[in-house]
Amino acid sequence: TDDSFTPSRTTVKVGSTVTWVQNGNNQHTTSSLNALWDSGLLDRGQTFSYTFDKPGTYQYICRQHLL
């Protein structure tokens, strides 16, 4: 959506791939706070995937909301 990630939290096993689907009307990103990934700007309907190869807690944001 345009104002949040849904779900806001999830648990995945090491080796799993998470795919974000951009369903909002405005451009958005998925960008890790520790620079592991950055999707770049995604338009509605575009996706971005990342495979988690190490255990841990990963925080991420949409860079568009920092402007």
Stockholm file with secondary structure:
# STOCKHOLM 1.0

chainA/1-67         TDDSFTPSRTTVKVGSTVTWVQNGNNQHTTSSLNALWDSGLLDRGQTFSYTFDKPGTYQYICRQHLL
#=GR chainA/1-67 SS CCSCCSSSCCCCCTTCEEEEECCSSSCBCCEETTSSCBCCCBCTTCEEEEECCSCSCCCEECGGGGC
#=GC SS_cons        CCSCCSSSCCCCCTTCEEEEECCSSSCBCCEETTSSCBCCCBCTTCEEEEECCSCSCCCEECGGGGC
//
